[in-house]
Amino acid sequence: MHYLQQGLFVLSAGLAIFLFAKKAGQIKRNILLGRDANFSDRSGERWKNMFLLAFGQKKMFQNPMVAVLHFIIYAGFLIINIEVLEIFLDGILGTHRLFLPVLGSFYTFLINSFELLALGVLITCVIFLTRRYGIKVKRLVSRDLTGWPKSDATIILVTEIVLMSLFLTMNAADRSLQLQGVEGYHETGGFIVSNYLVSAFSTWSSTSLIVLERTCWWLHILGIFAFLNYLPWSKHLHIILAFPNAYFARLETPGKITNMPSVQNEVLYAMQPELAPTDAAAPGKFGAKDVMDLTWKNLLDAYSCTECGRCSSQCPANLTGKALSPRKIMMATRDRLEMVGENINKNGSFVPDGKTLLHDFITVEELRACTTCNACVEACPVSISPLEIIIDMRRALIMEDSNAPQEWNSMFSNVENNFAPWKFSPDDRDAWVNS
């Protein structure tokens, strides 16, 4: 019987790891479809960013209550994985509580710590569900989150509640079996949370308790395997990608807009023709129409977005009722990138499908509403930049499609002819001083 369980466990674990690795590989490939960009500078600052933003969740603490609740879930996810490691090894080796003989009394301390975390995670998930469906916090019920995004958050929170409940019930059944002296269930001492459940099982037979303990054990680990493979399809992929995304965050002055070298060179050559190379290649694309025109960092941003809505809640355009929502920009970019990835999976390489990120996923109205104030970037807990995507797509609209409002065209004309946004010749620019 033990060998059968070991075989089933190894098969389940192998399948879960294979499917996760396959999807993770596809996500990496999708991200690398973006243009190259160099983020290898100032490594010390980058490591500091990663520890403060991803590990320390620095920006989350602008709202201390929510930050503490989020940190409980975050710490639970990281620390309880030590317990998952034991379950994983027990499943492969056919043992039970493998670390107990090695750690002795410290083992009980660890399990008690895990139980307190599990209880904290369980309570926090209930609070977060209440914020979504009871209190209805505005940024969590906006028009961006209809359909799948709303269900995604609920699935994760409910799954966490179920997994933590299974963990505590498993420990309570295990402790009850210890008290009955059943062979194989070694003395650990009382558990700080699950002990309150032990009395409920006082009348259960050892057979019933073994079935309960084994059922919870299997459901718990299979639930974790399922959760592992759900992550790459979910916004909760940020649990993994927040770390590299924070490391590769831009370190320039906030709000600095990156120029296009091809445009800079064209202006330079117009002013100083003698510098223009005789064999200069024609400039490539201006801006971005589809995900392949964005940088790999922009695409990593899209996969790292947790859809928390802090960017949109700080966006002045969004707050005044305009179509723009920075969160939706990131969600649309990820949706289009996933569609491109599926196209590659099906055809071996990308086959044009008649769709682009611009127009089909993000509208001109959304792009024009942006004031480039940088509030969305400042608000993001892991320094995601919807602004870079918006600017690149506006460049494509104007420089590739000549698609700009009349007011903008007038300004462009004035800059070109008068070297300023106003309709005054350079010779008359100081005339207002004498008026």
Sequence and secondary structure as in RCSB ss.txt:
>XXXX:A:sequence
MHYLQQGLFVLSAGLAIFLFAKKAGQIKRNILLGRDANFSDRSGERWKNMFLLAFGQKKMFQNPMVAVLHFIIYA
GFLIINIEVLEIFLDGILGTHRLFLPVLGSFYTFLINSFELLALGVLITCVIFLTRRYGIKVKRLVSRDLTGWPK
SDATIILVTEIVLMSLFLTMNAADRSLQLQGVEGYHETGGFIVSNYLVSAFSTWSSTSLIVLERTCWWLHILGIF
AFLNYLPWSKHLHIILAFPNAYFARLETPGKITNMPSVQNEVLYAMQPELAPTDAAAPGKFGAKDVMDLTWKNLL
DAYSCTECGRCSSQCPANLTGKALSPRKIMMATRDRLEMVGENINKNGSFVPDGKTLLHDFITVEELRACTTCNA
CVEACPVSISPLEIIIDMRRALIMEDSNAPQEWNSMFSNVENNFAPWKFSPDDRDAWVNS
>XXXX:A:secstr
 HHHHHHHHHHHHHHHHHHHHHHHHHHHHHHTTSB     S HHHHHHHIIIIIIS GGGGGSHHHHHHHHHHHH
HHHHTHHHHHHHHHHHHHT SSTTHHHHTHHHHHHHHHHHHHHHHHHHHHHHHHHIIIII  GGGSSGGGTTHHH
HHHHHHHHHHHHHHHHHHHHHHHHHHHHHTT TT       TTTHHHHGGGTT  HHHHHHHHHHHHHHHHHHHH
HHHHHGGGSGGGHHHHHHHHHHT   SSTT     HHHHHHHHHHH GGGS TT       S SSGGGSBHHHHH
HHHH     HHHHH HHHHTT S  HHHHHHHHHHHHHHHHHHHHHHSS    S  HHHHTB HHHHHH     H
HHHH TT   HHHHHHHHHHIIIIIT    HHHHHHHHHHHHHSSSSS  GGGTTGGGG 
